């Protein structure tokens, strides 16, 4: 099924990224995060300014997955310089965010988006692609594991007053 297209995000896409960032975060974590804390997190962490900063950061890259028919965003990914509580190497890249709306899980969009990210990381000469993910997001952990990512550390991620346990995973490229 290829009723989607993947394209690099441009500086004009900051608001589009903010909208799909909020939509996919809510879609992914409604059952895990209390409503007010989720809204506060989305307001601060998925703002136009946050995505604009990524789009103007020379070490970052973003992509949008869009419906081929309508052009509506259905997912996205962002890479950047690593900001993780593990020892990193100069040529590591962090996959900061990768999400596809749940109704498109199984469509191949997530796998194609990850392949786009991997191709970018390899073209940049990265030795490893790193990411952090919520340890109880079993679908995501399984997806990353199938691709060859292995757990290399942990971190805590705070939303509202609650600390969530994440795992840090790495894929040698």
N, C-alpha and C positions, 0 to 999 in steps of 0.2 A: 504494500500500500504506500504510494508516494504522493498523496494529496497535500503535501507540504513542501515548502522550500526553505533553505537555510541561507542566510546572507550575513555578511559582516554588518554590525551596527555602525552607524555614523553619528557624529555629534548631534545631528537633528533627531536622533532616536532616544534621547535621554528620557523623555516622558513616556514613550512607548515601552521602554525597558522598566520604568517605574511601575507602570500599570500591570505588565505581565509578571513583574516581580511580586507585587501584592497578590495578584490572582493566584499564582502558583503556590505562594507560601501559605495562603489561607487554604487552598485546595489540599495541600500536603499535610497540614498540621492542625486542622480543625479539631480533631479528636484528642490532641495532645496538649494544647495550649489554651489557657483561659482567655475568653473573648477580649476583655479590656487590655490585657497584656499583649495579645496578638495585635490589636489595633495600634497600640503605642509602638510596638516593634516595627510594624509595617510603615507607620508614619515616619519614623526616624531612619530605618535601615533600607527602605525602598522608596526613597524620595527622589525627585528629579535631580537634586544636587548630588546625591550619592552616585547616581549613574552618570551624571555629567562628569564628575571627577574621574570615574573609570575611563570614560571616553576620551578624556584629554590627558590621561596618564600614558606616557610612552611605553611603560612596562605592562600595560593592560590591553586586553582585547575582549570584545563582546560580539556575540552573534545572536540573531533572532531566528526563530523558527516560526514561519507564517503559513497560514492556510493558502494553498496554491489558488484556490477559488476566490477567496475574499480578501486576502492580504492581512487578515486579523492575526495578531500574535498568538501562538499556542505554546511557546516555550522560548528559552534563552539560555545562554551560558556566558560566563565572565571568567577570564583568567587574569592573573596579576602576579606581582612579586610575592613570594611567600610571607605570610604573617601568621605563623603557626608556632605553638610552644614545643617545637622539636628542633634539633640541629639540622640546619639546611645548608645546601651548597649554593654557590654563586649561580649555577646554571639550572636551579630548580625553578619550576613554575607551579603556582597554585591555581587549581580550579576552584575559584571562589564560590561560584554558583552555577548550578545546572539544574534546570527544572523544565518539565513538560506537563501541561495540564493532564490530569488523570484520565480524562476521556480519550486521550491520544496515546496512553500507555499501550504497548503492544502494536502500535502502528509502524514502528521502525524509526520514528522521529528521534527518540532519545538516543538510540544506538547511532544513528547518522550524525546527530549533534556531537556525541562523544567522539566519533571518528574525526569530525571536523576539528575538535579541540586537540586530539592526539596529533593530527597532521600538522597543526599550527605549532604545537610544542616541539615536535621533531624538527620542523623547519627552522625554529628558533635555536636549535642546538641544545635543548634542555636534556639533562641527564635523567630527571625524574619529573613526573607529574604528581603533585600532592593535592590532597583534599581533606576536608573535615566533614563528617556527616553524623547525624544523630544516631546513636548506637541502637535505638529501638526502631529506626526506620529500616526494617528488615528487607523491604523490597529494594531500596537503594543500596544497602550493604551487599545484597546478593548480586545486584547488577554490577557493582564495582568489582566484586570478587570474581565474577565470571570473566571480566576483562583482564584479570591478572593483578589487580590492586591487592596489596597486603597491608595489614594493620602495622603501623610503626610508632604509634603513640596515642595519647588521649588529650582531651582538653575539656574544659567546662564552658558552657555557653549560657549566658543569662538572658532570660526574657521575663520581664516583670520582676517578681521576687523569687523566682524559681531558677535554680541552676540545673541545666540539662547536661548529661554526659555525652560527649561526642567521641568518636574515634577518628584518628588521623590515619589516612591510608596513602600509600605511595605505589606508583607504577614506574619501574625502571624502563626507560625508553631506548 
